[in-house]
Amino acid sequence: MNLWGGRFTKPTNQLVYDFNASIKFDKTFAGQDIKGSIGHVKMLTKQEILTQEEGQLIEKTLKEILNEVENETLEIDESFEDIHSFVESTLIDRIGDTGKKLHTGRSRNDQVALDMRLYTKDQIEMLNTLLIDLLKTIHEIMKEHVDTIMPGFTHLQKAQPITLAHHMGAYFEMFKRDQSRLHDIYERMDYCPLGSGALAGTTYPLDREYSADILGFKGPCLNSIDGVSDRDYLIELLSAMSTMMMHMSRLSEEMIIWNTNEYQFIDLDDTFSTGSSIMPQKKNPDICELIRGKTGRVYGALMGFLTTMKGLPLAYNKDMQEDKEMYFDALNTTKGCLQLLSDMLKSTTFNKDKMKKSATGGFTNATDAADYLVNKGVPFRDAHGIIGQLVLYAISQNKDLDELSLEEFKNISDVFEDDVYQAIDVNTCVNKRNTIGACGQEMMKKVIALNEEYLKQF
Ligand code: ARG
């Protein structure tokens, strides 16, 4: 069932019809399509392009249809070409010829552009809510673990002691940037394409500012060709979601490592773990692995759609219908992962003792030992060399630095005194680091207070 056909003498080939049809996926934004039509009809009525009676009848019937779609008493008939045809036909079935006036001064090109924008605005809000929840979860972990010492890594080798609050604070910053990217995208895309027509605007005296206003936009987009062919904001959002997924994937990867028998830094809750069909002892971090794995499909949607758009001449081309399926999938994937990651973190146990033990071994205090010498007047480069020798010696004795006797220290350099033990104690290593952004307890508390302020605005 088509909205067109007048200039055709033969029916569409069935395969062509099926290939071309989009209702199976554009029914996703049925609500936005109907709301967009209600806005359009209000404007047509205000401009006296439709009479009051016509406008009121169409609006009332569209609201009924919206209601029925929302409470699922009206089934969307997938034999229609797209959601726009289904809604318009349903309207005409109910009110006859008056319904045929709805599409006055409008094309499916500006209609679909409007639907996608309305839909995307709703989706950005949902993503935002989920991101804020994740940020709040991380914030709670940070507050609880200002004193939880763990090793920080570079090259996945133990580097220097930090705290769990500090480590999670890095993710707080990443997700905070993700949140601000959402905000920026929303600001840039918040312009209404309705009234662009097929590409050239229309001859009717449409009030585009009014339509934009009642549909909740900042204003109308200023070029009708761009109005129907701009999909930049989808690419921006796919890119922002890819970055979110990348951040979630990095944290998931760390949780997988931390959950291993070798590390035992965390225990994933039973409710967020899965078992093996053959190995009875297994408790697997499948959710972390799936978040890491699903990152690929969101990147895929971004690359796919960038490629779709790259050669398109202005204005509308049917290629653009390909903006939907992978985009919807990317949105569902990202929203699902945000929710699961947040809930999983809430239920995770952090094993403070194991973390601290790990931070204490493996020469994580070697930099602080060098700094100790610097404080006693040794130039840093020389201090670095001395501690290098000390580490080599300690490895040969199968000891950590703080297990060496003062005599052993002095054999390498007589600058060492008894106060070295205090200086290289893991607690000292952490808490002496109090410059902005560092892991020391005092600084962490300041950052947590700033984060608390930031979260208050939501
Ligand atoms: N299903 C189409 C899309 O998603 C709607 C616009 C159709 N416009 C057209 N001129 N065929 O892009």
Boltz pocket constraint, residues with backbone or C-beta under 6 A from the ligand:
constraints:
  - pocket:
      binder: B
      contacts: [[A, 20], [A, 22], [A, 26], [A, 82], [A, 108], [A, 109], [A, 112], [A, 316], [A, 317], [A, 318], [A, 320], [A, 321], [A, 322]]
      max_distance: 6.0
